Amino acid sequence: MNVLTRGALERAGLLAACERRMRGEPLTQGELARFAAADLLVLGAAADCVRAADAGSDVLLSTRPRASRVIGPDEPRRGTELCRHVALLRLAGSAGIAVDVAAVGLPVALVLLGFGATELAGALGRGSRSEAEPAESPGGSGGTAPHRLPIADAPEAERRKELAGRVTRAKRVPVFADGTETQTPVNPQLLEGSP
């Protein structure tokens, strides 16, 4: 936990609860309610610290969700409400949270990594709607249309490289999963344009 996050959590009166949750201890309903009422950035920072303690920096990239909780097409929340929901799932103890990229769009899915999600699942670059459909920003009032990567129709190796680069730039380590249980780590230093 960095100094800025520690200070924000301390000012909000949530530092002790966050530290306990980072050690794997459950939060009380009262503590969860206090987190739910907290500023969005404080809530997100707490959830990200807990995610780091729970799962490290790895982000699983898969075609089928493996996590216990999936933010998919039936999820009614959007925008900041969706960010809060994912953060509270993480703080409540969800072991894994997958985001269906086709359901929320890649930009929103990447934002949700900062609120406690640990997996990006689904088409991974092949949006379910046409490129001509407008996509709303994550802070908008309506639904968010799925995005397609500029290389959505490119060969799989190029899509994987693009996704790995985006996850790496989000300060996470991409781990691809194929149809079996095999996982292949991608070394971020081997990616072009990585920091």
N, C-alpha and C positions, 0 to 999 in steps of 0.2 A: 504494500500500500504506500503510495507516495504521500508527501507532506501536504499537498493541496487537498487530496481526498481525505486524509486523516483530519485536517482542520475543518473541512466542510461537514464531515460526519460528526465531529465533536460539537460544532456549533449547533447542529440539528439535534443533538442529544442521542445520536444513534451509533456512536463509535463502539461502545461496549457490546451492543447487540450484534453489530457487524463482525466484530472480532470473534465473538462466540460462534457465530454461524460459520465463519471461515475455519474454525477448528472442528466443524462438523456437528456442533450442537444445534438442536432445533430451536426455532424462535417461537415465542408465545404468540397467541392471537393478538394480544395487545401490541406487541412489538411489530407484527406484520401490519397492523392498522396504522401505527406511527410511520412505518416506511411508506405505506400507501398514500399517506397524507403529505409526505415530504416533497420537496422540490424535485422535479424530474431529473435534474443533473445529479443531485445527491443520491436519489434512488438508483439511477443507472450506474454511478460509481460504486455503490455498495454491491450491486448485483454483479458487476464486472470483477470486483475483488473476490467475491464468493465463487464465481465461475473459475477464476484463476486457481483458487485453492482447491476446488472440486475437480477440475478437469485439466488444468494447465493451459497451455497455449494452443493445443491441437484443435483444429476444426475439421470434422469429418465431412467429406464431400461424397455424397452417395446418390444413386438413382432411386433407391428405396429407403425411407427413413428408418433408422435403427433406434432412435431415442424413444424414451417412454412417453414424452409429450411432443405432439406435432402441431405446429401452427400451419394449418392448411387452408384449403378453399372454403371450408365451412366456418372459419373464424370470422365473427362479425366485427371485431375491433379493428380500427385503423388508426393511423397517425400516432399521436402521443399516447393515446389510450392503449394501443397495441404495445408500445414500448414499456409502459407501466405494467401491463399484464405479464409480459415475458420476464421482466425484472422480478415481479412478485412470485412468479413460478419458481425462479431460481432461488430466491430468498426462502421460500416455503419448503425447499428441499428437493425439487425435481432433479433427478440425477442427470438427465439429458434432455435437451430441448432442441428439436429439429424445426427448421423453417423450410416450408415448401416454396422454393424459389419461384415456380410458376404461379403460385397463388398470390404472393405479395410483391414480386419483382426483385431483381437482384440488388438494386440500391437499398431498398428497405431491408432485405435479408442481411446485407452487410451491416447496416445500422444495428439490427437486432443482435448481432454478435457482441456489441458493446453493452447490451442489456441482459446478457446471460445466456444467449443461445450458444449451442456447441456443435450444431450440425446444419449444413445446407443440403437439402435433398430435392429430388425431382428431376426435371428436365435439364437443369444445370446449363443454361445457355439457350435452350430452345423454348422460348416463351409460348404460352398457349394461345395468345392472341396475335393478330397481325401487327406488323410494325407501324401501320398507319394509325392504329388506335392511340389516342393520347394517354399518357401516363401521368397520374397526379402525384404531386410531391408527398412525402411521408407526413407532412404537417397539415395536409389538406383536410377538408371536412368530409369528403366522400370516400369512395373506395379507391384503392390503388390498383391500376391496371398493370398486369405483368409486363416487364420489360424483356426485350431480346437483346442479347449482347450483339455488338456490331458484327461479330464473327459467328453468330448463331448457326449458320449453315456451313461453317468451316469444318474441316476434319476434326475428329475427336481430339487428337493430340494438340491442335491449336486451341481448342476450347478449354482443355485441361490446363494448358499453359496460361491462358488468359485468366481463368478462375484462380489458379494458384497465385498469380501475380496480384490479383485484387485482394485475396485473403492475406497475403504476405504484407501488402501495404496497410492493411488493417491491424498490423502487429500480431498476427496469428500465424500458426504453422499449418498449412494445408495437408491433409491426409486423405488420399483417395481410397474409396472402397469399391471393389468391383462386385459382380453378382454373387461371388462366394464370400467367405469371411476374411479373405486376404486383404490386408491394407498395405498400401505402398506409400511411404513417406516421400514428400518432395523436398529436396534440399533447397531452401530459399536462396542460397548463394549461387545456385546454378541457373536461376531465372534471370532472363534479361530484364534490365530496368528495375531490379529489386534494390532497395536501399542497403 
